């Protein structure tokens, strides 16, 4: 009986000092309208994480289609933006998804943190110490 009490006390002490359990983040899979309302980004499973690509524009594109004109890599400036993967390597981290992102509008790569908040997707993008937050809505 004394042995059982010692095991129970040890188990209780272990649980008391254990950190809080982190639930996996909510799924972000599906179609999301960008914060400016100009495009739809589809998030999908890729490898062991998630990716997101521009699948549709909600505004008229220029003749010949929108191009990645501001890309810092000159060899990529003629590629179409429609179909372009702009989020990749998104992996769960607590209640959010962390990975990489690219803004063809600004020609900037950034560290990305995404978190589903109701029917919105909070996207925080940081370059060095400068961050911007945008909210996509479920499409």
C-alpha positions in Angstrom: 0.0 0.0 0.0 2.8 2.4 0.8 4.4 1.6 -2.6 1.1 2.6 -4.4 0.9 5.9 -2.4 4.5 6.7 -3.4 3.8 6.1 -7.1 0.6 8.2 -6.9 2.5 11.0 -5.3 5.2 10.8 -7.9 2.7 10.8 -10.7 0.9 13.8 -9.2 4.2 15.8 -8.8 5.1 15.0 -12.4 1.8 16.3 -13.7 2.1 19.4 -11.6 5.4 20.4 -13.2 4.5 19.4 -16.7 4.1 22.3 -19.1 0.7 23.0 -20.7 -0.4 20.7 -23.5 -0.3 22.3 -26.9 -3.1 21.4 -29.2 -2.4 21.2 -32.9 -3.4 24.3 -34.8 -6.7 24.4 -36.6 -6.6 23.3 -40.3 -6.1 26.1 -42.7 -6.9 24.0 -45.8 -9.2 25.5 -48.4 -9.7 28.7 -50.2 -9.1 32.1 -48.6 -9.7 35.6 -50.0 -6.7 38.0 -49.6 -7.0 41.0 -47.3 -7.3 43.4 -50.3 -10.0 41.2 -51.9 -8.1 40.8 -55.1 -7.3 37.1 -55.1 -8.1 33.6 -53.7 -5.3 31.6 -52.1 -5.7 27.8 -51.7 -4.0 26.2 -48.8 -3.3 22.5 -49.2 -1.2 19.7 -47.8 2.3 19.5 -49.2 5.0 17.2 -47.9 4.8 17.1 -44.1 3.2 20.6 -43.9 1.0 23.0 -45.8 1.5 25.3 -48.8 -0.6 28.1 -50.3 -0.9 29.3 -53.9 -2.8 31.9 -55.8 -5.5 30.1 -57.7 -7.8 32.9 -58.9 -8.0 36.6 -59.3 -11.2 38.5 -58.3 -10.1 41.6 -60.3 -9.3 41.9 -64.0 -5.7 40.9 -64.8 -3.7 42.8 -67.4 -3.6 41.4 -70.9 -1.3 38.3 -70.8 -1.9 37.8 -67.1 -0.4 39.2 -63.9 3.4 38.7 -63.8 5.8 38.6 -60.8 7.4 41.9 -61.9 8.8 42.9 -58.5 10.6 39.7 -57.7 14.2 40.4 -56.5 15.3 37.5 -58.8 15.2 39.1 -62.3 14.9 35.6 -63.9 11.5 35.2 -62.2 9.9 38.5 -63.2 8.1 37.1 -66.2 6.4 34.2 -64.4 2.7 34.2 -64.0 1.3 35.1 -60.5 -1.8 32.9 -60.9 -0.7 29.5 -59.8 2.3 30.8 -57.8 3.0 29.2 -54.5 3.3 32.1 -52.0 3.4 30.1 -48.7 5.4 26.9 -48.1 7.0 24.9 -45.3 4.1 25.7 -43.0 4.4 23.4 -40.0 2.4 23.3 -36.8 3.8 25.3 -33.9 1.5 25.5 -30.9 -1.8 27.0 -32.2 -0.3 28.4 -35.4 1.4 27.5 -38.6 5.0 28.7 -39.1 6.8 28.8 -42.4 7.8 31.0 -45.3 5.9 33.4 -47.5 6.3 35.6 -50.6 4.4 38.7 -51.6 4.4 39.2 -55.4 2.8 42.6 -54.8 5.9 43.8 -53.0 8.5 41.3 -54.3 9.4 40.4 -50.7 10.1 37.1 -49.0 9.2 36.8 -45.3 8.8 34.6 -42.3 5.2 33.7 -41.9 2.9 32.9 -38.9 -0.6 31.8 -39.7 -3.4 31.3 -37.3 -7.1 30.5 -38.0 -9.3 32.8 -36.0 -13.0 31.9 -36.6 -13.7 32.4 -40.3 -10.5 34.5 -40.7 -6.9 33.6 -41.3 -4.5 35.9 -39.4 -1.2 36.1 -41.3 1.8 37.8 -39.7 4.7 38.3 -42.0 8.1 39.5 -40.8 11.3 40.6 -42.6 14.0 41.1 -39.9 12.3 43.0 -37.1 9.6 44.6 -39.4 6.2 42.8 -39.3 2.8 43.3 -40.9 -0.4 41.5 -40.1 -3.2 40.8 -42.6 -6.5 38.9 -42.4 -7.7 36.6 -45.1 -11.4 35.6 -45.1 -12.8 32.1 -45.9 -13.9 32.0 -49.5 
